């Protein structure tokens, strides 16, 4: 895993990394984790000072949330200044030997504090989605310069700060780390599936079969889940609690087992880490200590994953309730926003949007007509065409959509939703509303919503007419493309998606 040059230093590195894992795993106060990790890394790498910066995207500045040696000073630096800023912008580790000779070095903090910076090691902190969270900076290595091993150690320590949600790749990295530190034949990270009463393998190292599931009511892993107690089994087949069915099915021979529970901050069991057949003899208490420390980190990652999924589920359920509140105003148009979302996402898939982009598109589509909550019933439900004053009133819904959504605090990913959603009646030739935007002034996602919205409205039944056929609706949209109202490429994508989803 790491090419630490001496055996003594390698042992000291693993010991210190394990200490970091134990402290982070035991500390559920996020605000204290940065102090724990950064102080431990400073000690391990034998540096004079270390600083952890968090990214402030509103001001494009880096703000120190931990500054060793400068605890009482507030450090704020522009992103485009300094070595750590360069590391973040280039998304790579920067290793500087002579700071004062380096073109990216920012002298102002030394001038302010009287400190003399010599060597610098800086690295970006990036989450699993690729979003930059900040950066870590170490100053003045006692040997005068940082090594490649130091770079790897800093990168490994940063992972403790990020607390990545647990996916298959992260679980595989965990097992690789365990395999390096302990040495075993095979190992797995299992998570509990309460709906089925099974333990499902998120990762299995050393086994050809990847899709492994075990009953919580059987075997060592199931017993660990039920009791929330670790088990160290020196002779598996001599232990009556061992379920030998897997060995019988595969021909594998299990000798010894170390199984540690994964649990959340409330003590509820989330799964287990299991290691089988230590390469050199039996598992011992030192192995238990190592696996337990890593299990704490994995538990935090699983809990983070669950919180993220629950938060996303809650967010999208609220959106659907908001859309339903508009549907309740007029039962004949019920489901319009959800259908526009379906068409928009279909277009986005054909065009090649990422999952994240499709999510933003879907949210914008669901909310695009929310301003209709401010439209009078006699206009919204009128059985027939609208006169000039009524149409003028109806057109206000786009601006109202923006006014309402702009007051909602959206996560960074969704910051563009108010403008995207409220621009679904803007046309390329500038004849749309509420602002008469044209061409490139209109957000691209809004152009998709426009086509999807018109298509849905044309093909759906309304108070004053029956819905048009697909062919008729597409013909009207084609005329709109000729008049430079709609984007022809988006209409082409809609046609492709409709063809892909049509019933033979």
N, C-alpha and C positions, 0 to 999 in steps of 0.2 A: 504493500500500500504506500509506504513512504520509504525513501532510501536514506534513512537516518544513518550517518556514517559509523558511529560506534554503538556497540551493544548496550553500554551503560546509558548513553543518551537515548537510545530507542526505548529502553525500559522506563526511563524517567519521563519520556514523552507520553507513553501509554498511560503511565500512572497519573500524570497531570491531566491528560485528556479525560481519563475516567473520573477524576475529581471534579472537573468541569461538568461532566454529564450528571454526576450524582447531585451536585449543587443545583444545577438547572432543573433537574427532574424533581427535586424536593421543593424548589421555589416556584410557586404559582403566581407570584406578583410579577407581571411582565416588566414593570418599571425597574425592578431590581435585577433582572436577568442580565441586562447589559453591563452593569457594574461587576457582577460575578464573573462573566465571561472575559471581559476586557482586563480585569485585574489578574485573572489566572493566566491569560495569554501573555501579559506583560512579564509576569514572573517566569513563565516557561521559556520565553524567547529572550529573557534578560535584557529588557529595554528600559530606557529612562522614563518615557512617558507614552501614553496611548490615549487616543481620542476616538469617540464614536459619534459620527455625524448622521443626522436624519435629514432627509430631503424635504424641503418646503416648496411644493410645486406652485403655490400661489405667488411666491416672491422669487422663485428660482434661486434660492439660497440654501446653504447647508448650515444647520444649527446643531451645535454640540449638545448631546444629551448626557455625555460622560466625557470629562476632560481631566485625566490624571495629572496632578500637579497644578491644575488651574480650576479647582472645584468651585471657587467663588466667583469666577469670571464667566461672563456670557460670551461665547464665541460664535459669531455669525460671519460666514464668508460667502461671497458670490460663487455660484456653481462653476463659472468659467475661470475662477482663480485658484491657484494652488495645485499641488501634486494630487491631493485626494480628489479634487474636482476633475482633474484630467483622467484619473483612474475611472471615475464614474462615467464621464463622457465617452471614454474609449472602451468601457466595460472590460477592463483587464487590470491585473495587478501591476503596480509600478514600484520598482525597486531602485532607489536613488542612493548613490554612495556619497556624493558631495553636494549637499542641498544648495549651497550658495552659488554653485556653478551650473545648477540645473535651470533651464529656461522656464519651467513651469512653477518653480518655487515662489511662494508668496512671503516676502520678507516682513510684511507689516506686523504679524503677530510677534515675531522675535523682537522687533523694534519696540513694540508696546510693552512686552514683558521682561525684556532683557535676557531672554533665553537664547542659547546658541544651538541651532539645529544642525546636525551633521548628516546622519543617515536617516532615510525614510523608507518605510514599507507601507503602501496604501493599497486598498482593495475595495471594489464596489460591493454593496450588499443588494442582491437581486432576488426577488421571490420567484415562486414556481411559474408565475404567469409572465415573467420577464420584466416586471415592473421594478425600477430602481427604488429602493427604500432609503438608501444612504450610502455611507462609506466608513471604513475603519482605517485609522492611520496610526502607525507605531513610529516612535522617534528614538534615534540614538541607540543603536545596538551596542552592547558593551564591547564587542569585538571589533567594532568600527564599520561593519557592513552586514547586510542581511543575505542569507543564502537561499538557494532554491528550496531547501527543506523548510526554511522559515516561511516561505511563500505558501507552501502546501499546508503547513500547520495553521497559518492564519486563515486560509480558505476553509479548512475543516472546522475551525472554531466558529467562523461566521455562520456555518450551517446551524449551529446551536442557537444563534440569535434569530435566524429566520423562522425556525420551527416550522419547516415545510409540512403542508398537509400530506398525509401518507398515501402514496400511490404505489403501483407495482415497482417502478424504478427506485423510489426512495426505499422501499422495503428490501429490494435486492441489494442496494448499497449498504443497508444495515447488516444484512447477512454476510456480505463480503467483509465488512469491518470486523464482525464477530469471528468469522473464519480466520482472519489474519491474526487476531489477538489470541484465540483459543486453539483452533485447529480441531475440526470435527468432520465426520463423514457426510452428514446432511443436516439441514436445519430449515425451519419454516417460521413464518409469521402468520398466525391465524387470527382472524377477527370473528366475533360472534354475530350470527344472524338469528336474531330473536324470533323472526317470523317462522323459520324452519327448524329451529333448535339445533343448528349445525355450526361447526367451526369451519370457516372457509379460508383456505390458504391464499393469502395475498401474494406470497412469494415462497418458493421452495427451492433451496439450493442443494444440489447433489442428487436430485430425484428426476428421472425422465418424465414422470407424470406431473403435470403442473396444476391441473384442475382437481385438487384434493379437497375433500370435505369430510369432516368427522362428526359423529354424534356427540353432543355435549354430555350425554348420559353414559358414554363408554370411554374407556381408556384413560391414560395419564393426563392428556391435554384436557379432556372433559372434566376430570376430577379437579384439576387446577382451577378451571373456570368456576366450578360449583363451590369450591372451598375458599377461593381467592388466596391460596397458599402455594408457594413454590414447592416443587418436588425434585429431588435428586435421587435417581434410581441407578444403583451400581450394577444390578443384574436384572434386566427387564423380564426375562422369561421365568425367573424365580419369584417375581412379584405378582401376587394374585390380582392386582389392580390393572395390570398390563393387558391390553387387548391385542392378541396376536394375529387377528384376522388379516391385517394388512401384510404382515410377513408371509402368511400362508398364501395370499393371493399373488404376491410379487416375487417370492423367493428370497426376499431380503432378510437379513438376520440382524435384529436390533440387540445390541449388547447393553448399552447404558443410555440414560436419558437425563437431560436437564431441561426442566420446563418452568418458565417464570410467567406469572400473570401480568397482563397489561390492564391498568385501571385508570379511571378518570379522577378528577380532583375530589369527587364525592366518594371515591372508593368502589364505584361500580366497575365490575370486570368488563373490559372491552374485547379481550382476546388473550393470546399467549404467544410467547417466543419459545420455540422448542429446538433444542440441539440434540442430535443423536450420534452416538458412537464417537467419542473423543479419540483422536488419532493416537495419542500417547497415554494409554491407561484409562483411568476413570476421571470423571469431572470432580473437581474439588471446590472448597470454599472460595478460593480465589476466582475460579470460573463463575461461581454464583455471584460474586461481587461485580465482576465485569458485565455479565448479562443483565443483572439487575439495574446497573447504572444506565445501560443502553435502553433497557425496557422503559425506564422513566422518560427518556427522550421520545421514544416511539409512542408512548401513551399520550404525551402532549400533542404529537402530530396527529394521532387518531382523533383526539378530542377536537383539535382545530378543524380537521376534515369534517367531523360531524357538525360542528358549529357553523362552518361555511355552508354546508348543504342545507342545514335547517334555516339559516338566514336567507339563502337564495330561494328556498321553497316558500318561506313566509313572504318574501318580497314579491314573488310572482303570483302568489295567491291573493295578495292585496291588490295587485294590478288587475286581476281578473274580477275582483269585487268592484273596483272602480268602473271597469267596462260594463259590468252587469248593472251598475247604478244608472248608466245611460240607457241600457236596454229596457230597464223598468219604465222609463219615460214613454217608450213607444214599442210595444210588443211586436209590431210588424217588421221593424228594423233590428230586432233582437239578434245578437250574434254577429252584427256587421263588423265590429272592431276585431273580433277573433278571426273572422274569415279574411279580413284585410291582412291581419298578421300572418295567417297561413299562406296567402298568396305572396306576400312580401318576402317571407323566408324562403319560399320556393324559388322566387326570382333570384334572391341572394345566393342560394345554393348553386344555381346554374352559372351565375357570374363568377363564383369562386370565393365567396366570403368565408372568413374563418369562423369557428364556433363563437368566438367572442363578438365578432361583428354581427353575426346572425342574432345573437342575444340582444344586442343594442337595437337592431332593426325590429325585432319582435316587440320589445318594450315600447318603442316609439309608435309602432302600429297600433298596439292595444290602447294607447293613450291619445291617439291622434284626434279623436272627436270629443275629448272630455269637455271641451269648451261648450258643447251643446247643452250642458247643464244650465247654462245661462240664457238659453233660447226659450222664448215663450211657447207654451203648448199649442196655442192656436196657429203658430207658424210651423213648429216642429211636426205636428200631426195633421197638417192641412191636407185634405183629400183633393189634390189638384195642384196646378202650377202656382207659383208665388208671384204676387205683383211686385212692383219696383221697391216699395218700402219694405215689404216682407222679405224680399231677397237681400236687401241691404242689412236687415236685422239678422238674417240667417248667416250672412258672411262674417258677422262678428265672432262666430264661434271659434274661428282659427286664432284670432288675437286673444280671446278669453282662454283658449287652451294654453297659450304661451304664458299668460299672466298667472294662471294657476300653477302650472308645472314649474315655472321659474322660482316659485316660493318653496318648492320641495327640495330638501337636501338630498341630492343624488350622489352616490359614490362616483369617484373620478371616471370610472368606465362609462357612466351614463350621463356625464355632464352635458353632452350635446343633445339629449333627448328633448328638452323643451323646444329648441329651434327646429330640430328634425320633425317632430310631431306637428308643430304648428304651421309648417311650410308645405303641407300636403296639397294645398290649392294654389301654389305658385306654379306658373307655366314658363317654359323656356323663352317665349316671346315677350315676357313681361306683362301679360294681360291678366295674371292671376292676383290673388290676394293672400294675406293682408297687406303686404308691403310692395307688391309689384316687382318682385325680384326677377332677374332673367339670367339665363345661361349658367355660368359658373358661380353666380351669386347664390344659387340654390344648393343646399347640401345634397350630395349624391343620394343619400338614403331617402331624402324627401322626394326625389324624383321617382324612386321605387314605390314609395307610399302612394304617390299621385296615380301612377298606372294601376296599382293594385286596388286603390280606392274606387277609381272610375269603373274598372272592370267588375268589381263586386256590386257596385250600385246599379250598373246596367243589367246584370244577370239576375238580380234579386227582385222579388215582387215588392211593389210599393203601393201606397194607398190609391194612387191614380193610374197604375198600369201593371201589367204582368211583366215578369222579367224577360229579357231578350235571350236568344240562344247564344251559345259561345261564339259562333261564326258572326252573328250580327254585332255583338259587343266588340269583337276584335276588329271588325270593319270600321266601327266608329273610332276606335283608338288609332287605327291606321290613318284615318283622315286627320286626326289630331296631330299625328307625327308630321304629316305633310304641311300642316299649318304651324309647325314649330311650337306646339304646345307640349308634346310628350317626347321623351327620349326614345328613339327608334331601337337602340340596342337593348334597352330595358324591355320594350314590347317584345322583341325577338326572344329574350330570355323567358318572358311569361309564356310565350307560345311553346317553347321547348319544354318548360315545366308542365304545362297542361297536357302536352303529348305524352310525357313520361308518366303522368299520374292517371291518364285516361284508362277506363276499363275496356279491355279488348272486346 
